[in-house]
Amino acid sequence: MIADQIKAAVRDIPDFPKLGIIFKDITPILKDPSLCQGIVDAFAEKLADTKIDVIAGIESRGFLFGLMLAIKLGVPFVPVRKAGKLPYAIKQKVYELEYGTATIEMHTDAIEPGQYVLIHDDLLATGGTVTAASELIIELGGIISGFSFVIGLGFLNGKEKIEGLSDNIVVLAEY
């Protein structure tokens, strides 16, 4: 089962990025090409009935499997980046974090109005970043077709925060 394989590969890093946090490090997964392929295949299978015109990956680890999934599905991939990283005309969204604010942005021509967009990130925690990304996509005329995550931290209730945007939420390994 893919969830067990993911959990066996993920490394816990205590007290990162701050005291009391146990960081779920997915980089060991990247050393296993067959597990990476299994993850992409699992996403493709679980999303087979989902209309997807574009995959939006959230910086930076959301680029990894988001791009691979876009290639497998034959759809465009667009990056959702931290402020100041995109060279063309952008649209920004400022959102709240536990310890302040952050800003994400997309190119204004990243998606076309009416396109169905799957938002991908490596991890679903509180849902703040994917909510902000969803708002950006909607402001650009996109339709949220769902969300995909390698890992979900269920105890942080991020799924509940984003269910109003789409009830199509794929999490491969839940903690």
FITORTOR-784234 format. One record per residue: residue number from 1; residue in three letters; x, y, z of N, C-alpha, C in turn. Coordinates in pm, whole numbers, plus 50000, padded with zeros to 5 digits. Layout:
k,r,nxx,nyy,nzz,caxx,cayy,cazz,cxx,cyy,czz
NUM,ala,X,Y,Z,X,Y,Z,X,Y,Z
...
REM end
This chain:
k,r,nxx,nyy,nzz,caxx,cayy,cazz,cxx,cyy,czz
1,met,50085,49882,50000,50000,50000,50000,50090,50125,50000
2,ile,50053,50223,49919,50137,50341,49900,50153,50421,50029
3,ala,50049,50428,50112,50060,50503,50238,50170,50446,50326
4,asp,50177,50314,50335,50280,50250,50417,50419,50274,50361
5,gln,50432,50271,50230,50562,50297,50168,50607,50440,50193
6,ile,50515,50534,50183,50547,50675,50209,50591,50692,50354
7,lys,50513,50638,50446,50546,50652,50588,50679,50587,50623
8,ala,50711,50478,50557,50839,50412,50583,50956,50497,50535
9,ala,50934,50577,50432,51042,50658,50375,51055,50796,50440
10,val,50947,50852,50489,50950,50987,50546,51033,50988,50674
11,arg,51112,51092,50686,51200,51108,50802,51144,51218,50891
12,asp,51133,51190,51021,51090,51291,51118,51211,51369,51166
13,ile,51200,51502,51161,51306,51590,51210,51248,51669,51328
14,pro,51289,51636,51451,51235,51709,51566,51287,51852,51574
15,asp,51200,51939,51624,51234,52079,51652,51277,52157,51528
16,phe,51217,52126,51413,51243,52200,51290,51110,52240,51229
17,pro,51089,52363,51190,51182,52475,51192,51191,52547,51325
18,lys,51109,52502,51424,51120,52562,51556,51090,52457,51661
19,leu,51125,52486,51782,51109,52395,51895,50966,52344,51905
20,gly,50952,52214,51922,50820,52153,51940,50756,52101,51812
21,ile,50810,52137,51696,50758,52091,51568,50832,51963,51528
22,ile,50758,51865,51478,50822,51747,51418,50798,51757,51268
23,phe,50904,51790,51194,50896,51813,51051,50896,51680,50977
24,lys,50802,51665,50884,50795,51546,50800,50877,51571,50674
25,asp,50995,51510,50667,51090,51531,50558,51066,51428,50448
26,ile,51024,51476,50330,50996,51383,50219,51119,51358,50132
27,thr,51232,51423,50161,51346,51407,50070,51395,51262,50058
28,pro,51383,51176,50159,51422,51036,50137,51338,50966,50029
29,ile,51214,51010,50010,51130,50953,49904,51195,50976,49768
30,leu,51258,51092,49750,51315,51129,49621,51434,51042,49581
31,lys,51490,50968,49677,51601,50878,49647,51552,50743,49593
32,asp,51420,50724,49588,51361,50597,49546,51273,50619,49423
33,pro,51330,50604,49303,51252,50630,49181,51125,50545,49170
34,ser,51129,50421,49217,51009,50338,49205,50899,50387,49300
35,leu,50936,50437,49417,50836,50495,49507,50780,50624,49448
36,cys,50866,50706,49390,50819,50829,49324,50718,50795,49215
37,gln,50750,50695,49135,50657,50653,49029,50528,50601,49088
38,gly,50539,50526,49197,50419,50474,49265,50330,50586,49317
39,ile,50391,50691,49367,50315,50807,49417,50240,50874,49302
40,val,50309,50897,49191,50245,50959,49075,50132,50871,49022
41,asp,50157,50741,49014,50053,50648,48968,49932,50647,49062
42,ala,49958,50653,49194,49847,50654,49290,49763,50781,49274
43,phe,49829,50895,49256,49754,51018,49232,49671,51006,49104
44,ala,49733,50959,48997,49662,50946,48868,49540,50856,48882
45,glu,49554,50747,48955,49442,50655,48974,49330,50719,49056
46,lys,49366,50784,49165,49266,50845,49253,49197,50966,49188
47,leu,49264,51028,49091,49210,51147,49025,49155,51117,48885
48,ala,49143,50989,48852,49103,50949,48716,48971,51010,48672
49,asp,48879,51031,48763,48748,51084,48727,48737,51235,48749
50,thr,48850,51299,48773,48852,51443,48799,48888,51519,48673
51,lys,48811,51622,48641,48845,51707,48526,48961,51797,48567
52,ile,49074,51782,48498,49194,51860,48527,49248,51916,48396
53,asp,49249,52050,48386,49308,52116,48270,49450,52164,48300
54,val,49478,52191,48428,49606,52248,48471,49634,52197,48612
55,ile,49762,52173,48641,49803,52145,48778,49886,52262,48827
56,ala,49846,52316,48943,49920,52425,49007,49995,52366,49125
57,gly,50127,52376,49123,50210,52325,49232,50259,52437,49319
58,ile,50253,52416,49449,50292,52519,49544,50439,52503,49582
59,glu,50509,52617,49578,50653,52619,49607,50682,52560,49744
60,ser,50784,52489,49754,50870,52439,49648,50851,52290,49629
61,arg,50820,52220,49738,50808,52075,49726,50684,52034,49647
62,gly,50588,52123,49632,50472,52094,49548,50507,52086,49401
63,phe,50625,52136,49365,50670,52128,49226,50709,51984,49190
64,leu,50759,51909,49287,50818,51778,49259,50717,51681,49198
65,phe,50617,51644,49276,50518,51549,49224,50411,51617,49140
66,gly,50390,51747,49160,50295,51820,49077,50335,51818,48931
67,leu,50462,51844,48904,50510,51842,48766,50507,51701,48708
68,met,50549,51602,48787,50547,51464,48737,50404,51419,48705
69,leu,50308,51459,48789,50168,51424,48765,50115,51495,48641
70,ala,50151,51621,48624,50107,51695,48505,50159,51627,48378
71,ile,50283,51585,48380,50339,51515,48264,50263,51386,48239
72,lys,50238,51309,48344,50165,51182,48328,50025,51204,48271
73,leu,49959,51312,48316,49822,51339,48271,49818,51419,48140
74,gly,49934,51469,48096,49939,51544,47971,49873,51681,47981
75,val,49888,51744,48099,49830,51878,48119,49941,51974,48159
76,pro,49919,52105,48142,50019,52203,48183,50040,52205,48335
77,phe,50159,52246,48374,50194,52268,48513,50224,52416,48531
78,val,50170,52477,48637,50203,52616,48668,50249,52625,48812
79,pro,50355,52704,48835,50404,52721,48971,50331,52831,49047
80,val,50306,52804,49174,50258,52904,49268,50379,52932,49357
81,arg,50432,53055,49349,50562,53084,49409,50553,53184,49523
82,lys,50658,53186,49602,50675,53289,49703,50699,53422,49632
83,ala,50669,53530,49700,50681,53663,49640,50822,53690,49588
84,gly,50826,53755,49472,50953,53800,49415,51026,53697,49332
85,lys,50964,53585,49303,51033,53477,49230,50991,53465,49083
86,leu,50881,53527,49045,50830,53514,48908,50865,53638,48827
87,pro,50910,53620,48701,50961,53732,48623,50858,53811,48544
88,tyr,50738,53758,48526,50640,53821,48439,50533,53888,48526
89,ala,50429,53939,48463,50319,54003,48535,50257,53902,48632
90,ile,50235,53945,48754,50189,53853,48858,50064,53904,48930
91,lys,49996,53809,48993,49888,53840,49087,49931,53779,49220
92,gln,49914,53855,49328,49960,53813,49459,49844,53789,49554
93,lys,49874,53709,49656,49779,53688,49766,49860,53683,49896
94,val,49824,53769,49990,49884,53770,50123,49793,53688,50214
95,tyr,49851,53601,50295,49771,53519,50384,49839,53507,50520
96,glu,49760,53468,50618,49806,53460,50757,49875,53327,50786
97,leu,49981,53335,50862,50049,53219,50918,50036,53226,51070
98,glu,50075,53118,51138,50071,53119,51284,50157,53230,51340
99,tyr,50263,53266,51268,50364,53357,51321,50380,53482,51235
100,gly,50280,53519,51155,50290,53638,51071,50211,53622,50942
101,thr,50265,53676,50834,50200,53664,50704,50300,53614,50601
102,ala,50247,53566,50490,50329,53525,50376,50256,53570,50249
103,thr,50330,53575,50141,50273,53615,50012,50309,53511,49907
104,ile,50209,53471,49830,50233,53383,49715,50186,53456,49590
105,glu,50236,53412,49475,50197,53476,49350,50198,53377,49235
106,met,50127,53416,49130,50120,53340,49005,50130,53439,48890
107,his,50178,53391,48777,50172,53474,48657,50026,53496,48621
108,thr,49996,53614,48570,49857,53646,48536,49805,53563,48419
109,asp,49896,53507,48339,49853,53423,48226,49872,53274,48254
110,ala,49888,53236,48381,49914,53097,48417,49797,53005,48384
111,ile,49678,53055,48403,49558,52976,48370,49462,53065,48293
112,glu,49375,53001,48218,49272,53073,48143,49139,53061,48217
113,pro,49055,53163,48206,48924,53154,48271,48850,53028,48228
114,gly,48791,52962,48327,48715,52840,48301,48796,52712,48308
115,gln,48927,52721,48321,49007,52600,48331,48991,52537,48470
116,tyr,48989,52404,48471,48980,52328,48594,49121,52302,48645
117,val,49148,52345,48769,49282,52343,48824,49289,52251,48945
118,leu,49382,52157,48940,49416,52075,49056,49532,52143,49127
119,ile,49519,52164,49256,49627,52225,49335,49702,52113,49407
120,his,49834,52113,49389,49916,52008,49450,50021,52068,49543
121,asp,50038,52004,49657,50149,52035,49747,50193,51905,49813
122,asp,50312,51907,49872,50361,51784,49933,50287,51753,50062
123,leu,50244,51857,50135,50189,51835,50268,50073,51928,50296
124,leu,49966,51871,50353,49852,51951,50400,49862,51961,50551
125,ala,49882,52083,50599,49888,52107,50743,49763,52185,50783
126,thr,49773,52316,50797,49657,52397,50838,49569,52439,50721
127,gly,49620,52426,50598,49542,52462,50480,49553,52606,50438
128,gly,49633,52686,50508,49643,52828,50477,49701,52857,50340
129,thr,49808,52788,50304,49872,52815,50175,49783,52771,50059
130,val,49723,52653,50069,49638,52607,49958,49510,52690,49948
131,thr,49463,52743,50059,49347,52833,50053,49385,52960,49978
132,ala,49501,53016,50009,49547,53136,49939,49567,53107,49791
133,ala,49626,52992,49758,49645,52954,49617,49511,52939,49548
134,ser,49414,52881,49615,49279,52867,49559,49217,53002,49528
135,glu,49233,53095,49620,49178,53229,49599,49243,53297,49478
136,leu,49374,53280,49464,49443,53335,49346,49387,53276,49218
137,ile,49372,53144,49215,49324,53075,49095,49181,53119,49061
138,ile,49098,53131,49162,48960,53175,49140,48958,53319,49087
139,glu,49042,53405,49143,49051,53544,49095,49097,53552,48949
140,leu,49176,53453,48907,49221,53448,48767,49119,53379,48676
141,gly,49007,53336,48733,48900,53275,48654,48901,53125,48652
142,gly,48991,53062,48727,48998,52917,48730,48893,52856,48821
143,ile,48873,52727,48803,48779,52649,48883,48862,52543,48956
144,ile,48845,52533,49087,48921,52437,49166,48858,52299,49147
145,ser,48934,52208,49084,48882,52073,49063,48921,51978,49175
146,gly,49017,52018,49258,49056,51935,49370,49194,51969,49421
147,phe,49235,51890,49519,49365,51907,49583,49432,51772,49594
148,ser,49565,51770,49585,49639,51646,49608,49761,51674,49695
149,phe,49785,51582,49789,49894,51594,49884,49957,51458,49906
150,val,50087,51454,49918,50155,51329,49952,50123,51294,50096
151,ile,50129,51393,50185,50110,51373,50329,50005,51470,50381
152,gly,49925,51424,50476,49831,51510,50547,49852,51498,50697
153,leu,49854,51610,50764,49861,51613,50911,49721,51639,50962
154,gly,49643,51533,50976,49501,51543,51009,49472,51619,51137
155,phe,49562,51610,51234,49540,51676,51363,49543,51828,51353
156,leu,49589,51884,51238,49589,52029,51220,49465,52080,51147
157,asn,49376,51988,51106,49244,52022,51051,49247,52101,50920
158,gly,49352,52088,50842,49358,52158,50714,49251,52113,50616
159,lys,49217,51985,50620,49115,51932,50528,48982,52004,50548
160,glu,48946,52027,50673,48821,52096,50703,48822,52239,50648
161,lys,48938,52302,50649,48949,52440,50602,48927,52450,50451
162,ile,48970,52347,50375,48962,52356,50229,48843,52283,50168
163,glu,48767,52209,50249,48653,52134,50195,48551,52223,50126
164,gly,48538,52347,50169,48444,52439,50107,48486,52482,49967
165,leu,48615,52465,49936,48666,52501,49803,48652,52384,49706
166,ser,48669,52263,49758,48647,52140,49681,48647,52024,49780
167,asp,48553,51933,49760,48553,51814,49847,48638,51703,49787
168,asn,48703,51731,49675,48792,51635,49609,48933,51655,49662
169,ile,48963,51589,49773,49091,51606,49841,49158,51469,49850
170,val,49273,51456,49783,49347,51329,49784,49470,51346,49871
171,val,49478,51264,49975,49593,51259,50064,49640,51114,50064
172,leu,49765,51092,50025,49813,50953,50015,49852,50892,50149
173,ala,49908,50971,50239,49949,50919,50370,49907,51020,50478
174,glu,49824,50975,50568,49769,51063,50672,49837,51035,50806
175,tyr,49873,51143,50874,49929,51133,51010,49830,51194,51106
REM end
